[in-house]
Amino acid sequence: MNHFKSRLDIVKLALNELGLNVELYWENNSVEDTHSFIPTSAISGEGLSDLMMYLCRMGQTTEREKL
């Protein structure tokens, strides 16, 4: 877990330098101001179910008017 946290801090810093305010999706309390970061693995597929769940939830809540 310590390796994940250190890599996450590096990625968050790089995205913040580009002007993007990001937070892990399970810690993001302000979806209007902050982009949700959903970690996934292309090798094992871990996190893809979380990504699909988050996209479905966005479609049902925040993006309902645009659909």
N, C-alpha and C positions, 0 to 999 in steps of 0.2 A: 504494500500500500504506500510505503514511503517513496518508492520509485514512481508510482503513478502521480503522487502529489507533486514531486519535483518536476516531472515532465509537464504536468498541468500548469504549474506556475510559469514555466517557460513559454508555453503556448499562449496563456492568458496575457502575459506581458507583451508578446509579439503582436497579438491582436489589439491590445490597448494602444500600442504605439501606432497602429494603423487607424485609430479612432473608433474602434469597435468596443463597446462595453459588453463583456461576456461573463456568464456565470454558468455553473453546472445546472442542468435543468431541474434537478431535485432541490437545489438551493436558491433558485431564482424566484424571488417574491414579487418582482416588478417586470412582467413580460412586456409592458409597454415601452420601458426605457432600456432594458437589458436583453441582449440576444441570449437565447438558451444554447448551451454547449452540450451536445450529447455524444459522449465518447463511444466509438465503435471500432471493431477490429475487422479488417478485410481478410485476415487469415482465418480466424476462428468463427467469425460471424457474431461474436458477442456484442451486444448493444443494438443490433438491428431491430429486435422486437421492441426495445424502448423507443427507437426512432420512429417506427411505424405507429406505435401507440400515441406518441407525442403529435405526429402529423394528423392522425385521426381526431385527436382531441382539439387541435387547433382548427381543423375544418368544421367541427361541431360548435365551437365557441367563438373564438376571435375572428375567424374568417367567414363566418356564416353569411354575412351580408354581401361579400364579394363573390361567393359561389353562386 
